[in-house]
Amino acid sequence: MSDSAPPAPRGPLIAAKDDLLFRQVHPKYMNEGRFTPDVFLLSSSDYGLLSVAHAAKTSAEEAYHRHINWGRATVAVVAVSVSECEEYAVPAYEDPTDDDAAHAVIDHRAFLADDKKKERRRIREMLTLKADERGIAYRPE
C-alpha cells in the first residue's frame, strides 16, 4: 500500500450552487433506455474524486464529443447540480486538466472507508434520482 496521500482536486470549490455537472453514461450503465445508479459509481482509480464536466465551461454536447474523441465509451450525458451534490455531502470542485479546462470532480473522499459502503450506495442512488428527474442532458441522434 502506498504511503502517499490520494490526490486532491486541482481547483477551488464550485461556488455557484445552480451550476450543473455533466456525467458521461457508459453503455454498460444503460438498461432498457434508462441509466442505472452505477453512472455515479466510483472506481478505485478515482480515489474518491468522480469526474464530471462543469457546465459553466462546456455544454453537454461538447463534453460528450470530447469523451468520444478521447476514445472513451459513452452513450449519453446526465447532469446533477452543485447544490444536489452538497445536499449529500459530496462537494464539487473545479479540476481542470491540460486537455480539459471544464473538468471537475464530485468529492466522495469522506465516504471511502469500508464502513461507509451503504452511504456511498445511497449517495449514488440519490444523485441518480436527481439526474433522472432532470432527464438526459445530451444523447446523439
Backbone as CSV, one residue per row, in Angstrom:
resi,resn,N_x,N_y,N_z,CA_x,CA_y,CA_z,C_x,C_y,C_z
1,MET,0.846,-1.190,0.000,0.000,0.000,0.000,0.884,1.244,0.000
2,SER,0.488,2.227,-0.741,1.275,3.448,-0.882,1.091,4.353,0.325
3,ASP,2.180,5.023,0.701,2.109,5.978,1.806,1.685,7.356,1.329
4,SER,1.591,7.541,0.022,1.226,8.853,-0.496,-0.269,9.093,-0.324
5,ALA,-0.596,10.348,-0.110,-1.996,10.734,0.066,-2.712,10.689,-1.279
6,PRO,-4.006,10.371,-1.270,-4.743,10.407,-2.533,-4.756,11.824,-3.091
7,PRO,-4.875,11.938,-4.395,-4.856,13.275,-4.994,-6.024,14.135,-4.514
8,ALA,-5.791,15.423,-4.515,-6.826,16.396,-4.169,-7.257,17.105,-5.445
9,PRO,-8.432,17.697,-5.441,-8.849,18.480,-6.616,-7.836,19.582,-6.918
10,ARG,-7.674,19.896,-8.208,-6.691,20.895,-8.639,-7.238,22.324,-8.597
11,GLY,-8.507,22.483,-8.269,-9.092,23.816,-8.283,-9.969,24.053,-7.068
12,PRO,-10.600,25.212,-7.044,-11.438,25.586,-5.901,-12.806,24.909,-5.913
13,LEU,-13.441,24.974,-4.772,-14.826,24.543,-4.633,-15.677,25.349,-5.609
14,ILE,-16.618,24.711,-6.264,-17.506,25.431,-7.181,-18.556,26.144,-6.346
15,ALA,-18.577,27.456,-6.421,-19.424,28.267,-5.549,-20.851,28.420,-6.067
16,ALA,-21.032,28.380,-7.369,-22.364,28.603,-7.954,-23.212,27.344,-7.773
17,LYS,-24.106,27.384,-6.827,-24.884,26.205,-6.423,-25.809,25.683,-7.515
18,ASP,-26.235,26.539,-8.439,-27.138,26.106,-9.506,-26.397,25.543,-10.719
19,ASP,-25.081,25.633,-10.716,-24.317,25.106,-11.851,-24.535,23.605,-11.977
20,LEU,-24.573,23.146,-13.223,-24.727,21.722,-13.484,-23.371,21.069,-13.697
21,LEU,-23.340,19.786,-13.401,-22.168,18.949,-13.588,-22.583,17.799,-14.489
22,PHE,-21.893,17.647,-15.605,-22.247,16.622,-16.588,-21.454,15.342,-16.329
23,ARG,-22.161,14.223,-16.345,-21.540,12.911,-16.155,-21.841,12.049,-17.381
24,GLN,-20.802,11.403,-17.908,-20.960,10.523,-19.055,-21.634,9.215,-18.628
25,VAL,-22.450,8.668,-19.518,-23.131,7.397,-19.261,-22.462,6.323,-20.115
26,HIS,-21.720,5.451,-19.465,-21.090,4.326,-20.167,-22.199,3.386,-20.643
27,PRO,-22.029,2.759,-21.819,-23.075,1.866,-22.334,-23.513,0.783,-21.354
28,LYS,-22.593,0.272,-20.545,-22.982,-0.789,-19.609,-23.871,-0.273,-18.475
29,TYR,-23.996,1.066,-18.361,-24.852,1.641,-17.327,-26.203,2.095,-17.871
30,MET,-26.546,1.611,-19.050,-27.883,1.840,-19.624,-28.624,0.514,-19.600
31,ASN,-29.873,0.577,-19.200,-30.710,-0.616,-19.153,-32.089,-0.246,-19.674
32,GLU,-32.437,-0.790,-20.837,-33.738,-0.523,-21.460,-33.994,0.983,-21.606
33,GLY,-32.970,1.690,-22.057,-33.109,3.119,-22.319,-32.975,4.025,-21.114
34,ARG,-32.735,3.464,-19.961,-32.582,4.262,-18.733,-31.206,4.017,-18.145
35,PHE,-30.643,5.055,-17.539,-29.339,4.883,-16.911,-29.511,4.359,-15.488
36,THR,-28.514,3.619,-15.034,-28.551,3.000,-13.708,-27.729,3.841,-12.721
37,PRO,-27.885,3.579,-11.417,-27.096,4.314,-10.418,-25.588,4.136,-10.575
38,ASP,-25.175,3.123,-11.307,-23.741,2.917,-11.492,-23.097,4.024,-12.323
39,VAL,-23.902,4.882,-12.932,-23.355,6.067,-13.607,-22.510,6.872,-12.617
40,PHE,-22.899,6.864,-11.356,-22.195,7.619,-10.317,-21.321,6.730,-9.438
41,LEU,-20.955,5.554,-9.956,-20.114,4.610,-9.231,-18.644,5.023,-9.322
42,LEU,-17.980,5.024,-8.179,-16.550,5.306,-8.134,-15.762,4.056,-8.494
43,SER,-14.666,4.239,-9.202,-13.736,3.125,-9.395,-12.547,3.371,-8.467
44,SER,-11.743,2.349,-8.246,-10.603,2.509,-7.340,-9.620,3.558,-7.867
45,SER,-9.560,3.732,-9.178,-8.635,4.718,-9.748,-9.129,6.162,-9.592
46,ASP,-10.367,6.340,-9.132,-10.903,7.690,-8.913,-10.415,8.320,-7.608
47,TYR,-9.965,7.504,-6.670,-9.513,7.988,-5.357,-10.568,8.869,-4.692
48,GLY,-11.830,8.553,-4.944,-12.912,9.306,-4.319,-13.329,10.560,-5.062
49,LEU,-12.694,10.837,-6.203,-12.993,12.046,-6.975,-13.643,11.630,-8.298
50,LEU,-14.958,11.759,-8.368,-15.725,11.336,-9.539,-15.678,12.416,-10.617
51,SER,-15.191,12.065,-11.788,-15.032,13.030,-12.886,-16.365,13.457,-13.483
52,VAL,-16.485,14.751,-13.699,-17.637,15.364,-14.354,-17.121,16.537,-15.188
53,ALA,-18.000,17.150,-15.940,-17.665,18.369,-16.682,-18.519,19.507,-16.132
54,HIS,-17.908,20.648,-15.901,-18.590,21.808,-15.329,-19.327,22.557,-16.439
55,ALA,-20.647,22.633,-16.314,-21.486,23.235,-17.358,-21.195,24.716,-17.567
56,ALA,-20.597,25.380,-16.606,-20.239,26.789,-16.792,-19.103,26.944,-17.805
57,LYS,-18.444,25.838,-18.120,-17.287,25.887,-19.011,-17.437,25.046,-20.270
58,THR,-18.529,24.300,-20.390,-18.762,23.462,-21.568,-20.243,23.122,-21.659
59,SER,-20.640,22.608,-22.787,-22.016,22.127,-22.939,-22.021,20.605,-22.796
60,ALA,-23.190,20.049,-22.595,-23.303,18.587,-22.517,-22.844,17.948,-23.826
61,GLU,-23.206,18.556,-24.941,-22.804,18.011,-26.240,-21.291,18.072,-26.417
62,GLU,-20.675,19.186,-26.076,-19.215,19.299,-26.179,-18.524,18.276,-25.279
63,ALA,-19.034,18.106,-24.062,-18.443,17.136,-23.135,-18.549,15.718,-23.696
64,TYR,-19.689,15.409,-24.292,-19.890,14.100,-24.916,-18.851,13.867,-26.018
65,HIS,-18.728,14.821,-26.926,-17.807,14.653,-28.061,-16.343,14.621,-27.609
66,ARG,-16.002,15.376,-26.583,-14.647,15.332,-26.045,-14.346,13.920,-25.531
67,HIS,-15.301,13.349,-24.827,-15.157,11.994,-24.269,-14.960,10.973,-25.398
68,ILE,-15.781,11.074,-26.433,-15.689,10.181,-27.595,-14.334,10.359,-28.291
69,ASN,-13.916,11.596,-28.475,-12.650,11.871,-29.161,-11.445,11.317,-28.405
70,TRP,-11.574,11.135,-27.106,-10.507,10.526,-26.320,-10.558,9.000,-26.388
71,GLY,-11.526,8.461,-27.156,-11.641,7.018,-27.303,-12.373,6.332,-26.165
72,ARG,-13.121,7.082,-25.416,-13.875,6.523,-24.280,-15.318,6.271,-24.683
73,ALA,-15.906,5.263,-24.084,-17.279,4.883,-24.406,-18.279,5.730,-23.625
74,THR,-19.301,6.197,-24.319,-20.413,6.910,-23.701,-21.591,6.867,-24.661
75,VAL,-22.790,6.845,-24.115,-23.988,6.864,-24.953,-24.864,8.079,-24.682
76,ALA,-24.572,8.775,-23.579,-25.393,9.930,-23.206,-24.686,10.700,-22.094
77,VAL,-25.257,11.850,-21.781,-24.757,12.698,-20.692,-25.933,13.015,-19.774
78,VAL,-25.701,12.885,-18.469,-26.695,13.277,-17.476,-26.101,14.394,-16.625
79,ALA,-26.931,15.029,-15.817,-26.450,16.161,-15.023,-27.055,16.177,-13.628
80,VAL,-26.240,16.642,-12.694,-26.698,16.975,-11.344,-26.180,18.377,-11.045
81,SER,-26.800,19.033,-10.087,-26.347,20.382,-9.738,-25.360,20.329,-8.580
82,VAL,-24.605,21.390,-8.442,-23.674,21.529,-7.326,-24.437,21.426,-6.009
83,SER,-25.589,22.078,-5.908,-26.353,22.034,-4.652,-26.868,20.631,-4.359
84,GLU,-27.230,19.881,-5.387,-27.672,18.493,-5.163,-26.526,17.651,-4.610
85,CYS,-25.335,17.881,-5.108,-24.171,17.167,-4.573,-23.945,17.543,-3.117
86,GLU,-23.992,18.824,-2.834,-23.764,19.278,-1.464,-24.831,18.758,-0.510
87,GLU,-26.051,18.581,-1.009,-27.136,18.016,-0.195,-26.757,16.647,0.355
88,TYR,-25.920,15.919,-0.364,-25.486,14.577,0.047,-24.030,14.558,0.505
89,ALA,-23.517,15.733,0.866,-22.173,15.882,1.451,-21.049,15.447,0.522
90,VAL,-21.252,15.636,-0.778,-20.200,15.377,-1.766,-20.004,16.652,-2.581
91,PRO,-19.149,17.555,-2.105,-18.962,18.848,-2.765,-18.307,18.705,-4.141
92,ALA,-18.492,19.706,-4.959,-17.927,19.722,-6.312,-16.801,20.746,-6.389
93,TYR,-15.730,20.348,-7.064,-14.556,21.207,-7.234,-14.199,21.323,-8.702
94,GLU,-13.690,22.480,-9.079,-13.063,22.607,-10.384,-11.809,21.737,-10.338
95,ASP,-11.497,21.093,-11.453,-10.338,20.205,-11.500,-9.774,20.185,-12.920
96,PRO,-9.430,21.370,-13.437,-9.010,21.446,-14.840,-7.751,20.626,-15.104
97,THR,-7.697,20.083,-16.313,-6.516,19.352,-16.761,-5.962,20.072,-17.980
98,ASP,-4.797,19.649,-18.419,-4.199,20.247,-19.623,-5.104,20.050,-20.838
99,ASP,-5.833,18.926,-20.870,-6.690,18.597,-22.002,-8.134,19.052,-21.846
100,ASP,-8.520,19.458,-20.641,-9.939,19.718,-20.385,-10.117,20.778,-19.303
101,ALA,-10.302,22.013,-19.717,-10.494,23.116,-18.767,-11.812,23.004,-18.004
102,ALA,-12.773,22.244,-18.545,-14.081,22.094,-17.900,-14.131,20.925,-16.913
103,HIS,-13.041,20.165,-16.793,-13.044,19.009,-15.893,-13.285,19.473,-14.459
104,ALA,-14.129,18.719,-13.779,-14.439,18.973,-12.375,-14.604,17.620,-11.699
105,VAL,-14.727,17.635,-10.387,-14.917,16.387,-9.650,-15.977,16.566,-8.578
106,ILE,-16.660,15.467,-8.300,-17.555,15.377,-7.147,-16.769,14.589,-6.102
107,ASP,-16.552,15.206,-4.959,-15.635,14.683,-3.946,-16.333,13.729,-2.973
108,HIS,-16.035,12.442,-3.145,-16.576,11.394,-2.275,-15.542,10.899,-1.263
109,ARG,-14.417,11.582,-1.118,-13.331,11.056,-0.289,-13.748,10.803,1.158
110,ALA,-14.723,11.531,1.672,-15.183,11.314,3.048,-15.925,9.993,3.212
111,PHE,-16.235,9.327,2.097,-17.025,8.092,2.139,-16.259,6.881,1.611
112,LEU,-14.944,6.932,1.609,-14.152,5.840,1.050,-13.936,4.663,1.997
113,ALA,-14.052,4.873,3.280,-13.814,3.789,4.241,-14.810,2.649,4.012
114,ASP,-14.368,1.443,4.319,-15.224,0.262,4.132,-16.550,0.374,4.878
115,ASP,-16.537,1.019,6.039,-17.773,1.137,6.809,-18.722,2.211,6.256
116,LYS,-18.349,2.840,5.150,-19.195,3.862,4.505,-19.851,3.341,3.223
117,LYS,-19.805,2.042,3.005,-20.334,1.455,1.765,-21.814,1.769,1.555
118,LYS,-22.614,1.684,2.615,-24.050,1.980,2.498,-24.282,3.445,2.141
119,GLU,-23.485,4.333,2.738,-23.613,5.752,2.422,-23.247,6.013,0.962
120,ARG,-22.172,5.367,0.480,-21.783,5.532,-0.930,-22.911,5.092,-1.850
121,ARG,-23.535,3.962,-1.549,-24.638,3.469,-2.368,-25.815,4.445,-2.325
122,ARG,-26.132,4.951,-1.147,-27.252,5.901,-1.009,-26.976,7.175,-1.812
123,ILE,-25.776,7.702,-1.724,-25.413,8.907,-2.478,-25.566,8.645,-3.970
124,ARG,-25.055,7.513,-4.447,-25.165,7.140,-5.863,-26.621,7.085,-6.294
125,GLU,-27.449,6.466,-5.474,-28.875,6.348,-5.796,-29.565,7.710,-5.802
126,MET,-29.236,8.567,-4.843,-29.880,9.877,-4.772,-29.440,10.776,-5.927
127,LEU,-28.158,10.750,-6.281,-27.709,11.536,-7.429,-28.364,11.027,-8.712
128,THR,-28.549,9.729,-8.805,-29.230,9.152,-9.971,-30.670,9.654,-10.045
129,LEU,-31.349,9.692,-8.913,-32.731,10.206,-8.902,-32.774,11.664,-9.367
130,LYS,-31.848,12.468,-8.883,-31.819,13.879,-9.283,-31.554,14.004,-10.781
131,ALA,-30.602,13.231,-11.286,-30.290,13.275,-12.718,-31.466,12.763,-13.546
132,ASP,-32.138,11.733,-13.049,-33.284,11.166,-13.761,-34.433,12.175,-13.827
133,GLU,-34.662,12.898,-12.742,-35.706,13.934,-12.730,-35.413,15.015,-13.770
134,ARG,-34.147,15.317,-13.966,-33.737,16.352,-14.910,-33.811,15.830,-16.345
135,GLY,-33.593,14.536,-16.520,-33.603,13.939,-17.853,-32.219,13.935,-18.477
136,ILE,-32.104,13.257,-19.595,-30.833,13.166,-20.313,-30.440,14.577,-20.785
137,ALA,-29.223,14.985,-20.487,-28.749,16.305,-20.895,-28.335,16.331,-22.362
138,TYR,-27.790,15.203,-22.836,-27.434,15.096,-24.246,-27.346,13.623,-24.629
139,ARG,-27.906,13.316,-25.778,-27.782,11.994,-26.382,-27.743,12.218,-27.890
140,PRO,-26.770,11.636,-28.574,-26.699,11.858,-30.015,-27.921,11.288,-30.718
141,GLU,-28.276,11.922,-31.821,-29.446,11.480,-32.605,-29.188,10.141,-33.237
